[in-house]
Amino acid sequence: MTSFSIDLADSTAVALREIAETTAETPDTLIRRAVEELVADYSDGRIAIQRLADPTDVMISSEELRRRLAEDR
């Protein structure tokens, strides 16, 4: 596992400690989860942008999506 050192504003550090105490988690665990979510969201966004840029990828309207989902039920 790789370690990083970060500086937080005092108000952010206080809030982080309060959240950690409330959730019975360590600040390190909360930060690790937040970074993991950020990385996953970023990756998902890049995939979405690539798909939107693909001219061979068929686009459907939200109405068509709802119709198809209703058919699958």
Backbone torsions as a table, in degrees:
resi	resn	phi	psi	omega
1	MET	NA	139.0	179.2
2	THR	-93.6	142.7	178.6
3	SER	-107.9	144.7	173.8
4	PHE	-125.7	151.4	174.3
5	SER	-113.8	128.3	-179.3
6	ILE	-127.1	154.5	173.9
7	ASP	-107.8	131.4	177.8
8	LEU	-117.1	149.1	172.2
9	ALA	-61.6	148.2	-178.4
10	ASP	-55.0	-41.7	-178.6
11	SER	-64.7	-35.9	177.8
12	THR	-68.4	-41.6	179.2
13	ALA	-63.2	-40.8	177.8
14	VAL	-63.3	-46.2	179.5
15	ALA	-62.4	-41.0	178.9
16	LEU	-61.8	-44.0	178.3
17	ARG	-63.2	-39.1	178.4
18	GLU	-64.7	-42.6	178.2
19	ILE	-64.1	-43.4	179.5
20	ALA	-59.6	-43.6	179.5
21	GLU	-65.1	-42.9	-178.6
22	THR	-65.8	-37.4	-175.8
23	THR	-95.6	-1.3	-177.8
24	ALA	59.1	35.1	175.7
25	GLU	-116.1	161.6	174.9
26	THR	-86.5	154.4	174.8
27	PRO	-56.4	-38.0	178.2
28	ASP	-59.3	-42.9	179.8
29	THR	-64.4	-43.1	179.6
30	LEU	-63.2	-42.6	179.2
31	ILE	-65.7	-43.9	179.7
32	ARG	-58.9	-46.6	180.0
33	ARG	-63.1	-41.2	-179.9
34	ALA	-63.1	-42.4	179.5
35	VAL	-67.7	-40.9	177.8
36	GLU	-60.8	-41.1	177.7
37	GLU	-65.9	-41.1	177.9
38	LEU	-59.9	-46.4	-179.8
39	VAL	-63.7	-43.4	179.0
40	ALA	-63.1	-44.5	179.3
41	ASP	-62.7	-41.4	179.2
42	TYR	-62.8	-45.0	179.3
43	SER	-61.8	-44.4	177.7
44	ASP	-60.0	-41.2	179.4
45	GLY	-64.2	-40.5	178.3
46	ARG	-64.3	-41.1	178.1
47	ILE	-62.8	-43.5	179.9
48	ALA	-61.5	-42.9	179.5
49	ILE	-64.5	-40.9	178.0
50	GLN	-63.0	-41.0	179.7
51	ARG	-67.2	-38.7	178.2
52	LEU	-65.3	-31.3	-178.6
53	ALA	-82.4	-10.6	-177.8
54	ASP	-80.5	111.2	-177.5
55	PRO	-68.6	-15.9	179.6
56	THR	-88.5	-9.6	-179.8
57	ASP	-81.2	122.6	-176.7
58	VAL	-73.1	131.3	176.0
59	MET	-98.2	139.5	175.0
60	ILE	-127.0	155.2	-180.0
61	SER	-76.9	164.9	177.2
62	SER	-64.1	-32.8	177.2
63	GLU	-64.6	-42.5	177.9
64	GLU	-65.1	-39.1	177.1
65	LEU	-60.6	-46.2	178.4
66	ARG	-60.7	-41.5	179.5
67	ARG	-62.4	-44.9	-179.4
68	ARG	-65.5	-39.5	178.6
69	LEU	-65.8	-38.3	178.5
70	ALA	-64.9	-35.7	178.8
71	GLU	-66.0	-30.3	-177.4
72	ASP	-76.1	-11.1	-176.5
73	ARG	-75.3	NA	NA
